[in-house]
């Protein structure tokens, strides 16, 4: 089992920045992919960014050039710059290990116009 603990959400004005953090605990050996997804009110959960062992990073088109994902051992970060109201959502940390996905409880990001 892998447990994920997220932090860093909050309220920010448009154009501002936030940094999300996620720490993985438990049986972390073998984690292949770490990433962030988000779910806005009334919408489906969508991929924001992933970082894959030995294979680089992947971003949604909507965040390219504004968000940066990074990883430090069992922690994954999401630096979010130039935030816009449409970025408002609950952001979920996700890891994939041997084909099994694990999710955090989510952290709310609210961007005011």
Buried (B, 14 or more C-beta within 10 A) or exposed (E): EBEBBBEBBEEBEEEBEBEBBBBBEEEBEEBEBBBBBBBBEEEEBEBBBBBBEEEEEBBBEEBEEBBBBBBEEBBBBBBBBEBBEEBBBBBBBBBBBEEEEBBBEBBEBBBEE
